[in-house]
Amino acid sequence: RSVPERMVPFSFPLSKCALWDPVPMGDVIGSHITYYRNPKLSMVEKTLRLAYRHAKQNENKLFSCFLLGTLAVDEDGEGITLTIDRFDPGREV
């Protein structure tokens, strides 16, 4: 598959000691979570209700928050499941 224009290559932070040669080797490849796997999203109802209540009580139209969970590969190896089970409203500052 071709790499979309909105994707940018990732890089590692600068350090005093490199453990490998940072010169790129080979062709550019795209890496996306759905390239080889079928994703599934699972969300705990309590987490969704907390996020919804927080959004309704918030005076701003836009707000930041965190949805936390786990990512697991299915037993058959064909799919991945993202299970969101925690809500963190974050800080205003």
Backbone hydrogen bonds, N-H to C=O, Kabsch-Sander energy under -0.5 kcal/mol:
donor,donor_aa,acceptor,acceptor_aa,energy
7,M,4,P,-1.1
35,Y,32,H,-1.7
37,R,33,I,-0.5
38,N,78,E,-1.5
40,K,80,I,-1.7
42,S,82,L,-3.1
44,V,84,I,-2.4
48,L,44,V,-1.9
49,R,45,E,-2.5
50,L,46,K,-2.2
51,A,47,T,-2.2
52,Y,48,L,-2.3
53,R,49,R,-2.6
54,H,50,L,-2.3
55,A,51,A,-2.2
56,K,52,Y,-2.3
57,Q,53,R,-2.0
58,N,54,H,-1.3
66,F,88,D,-3.1
68,L,66,F,-0.5
68,L,86,R,-2.3
70,T,83,T,-2.3
72,A,81,T,-2.2
74,D,79,G,-3.1
77,G,74,D,-1.5
80,I,38,N,-1.6
81,T,72,A,-3.0
82,L,40,K,-2.9
83,T,70,T,-2.8
83,T,81,T,-0.6
84,I,42,S,-3.1
84,I,82,L,-0.6
85,D,68,L,-1.9
85,D,83,T,-0.6
86,R,68,L,-1.9
88,D,66,F,-2.8
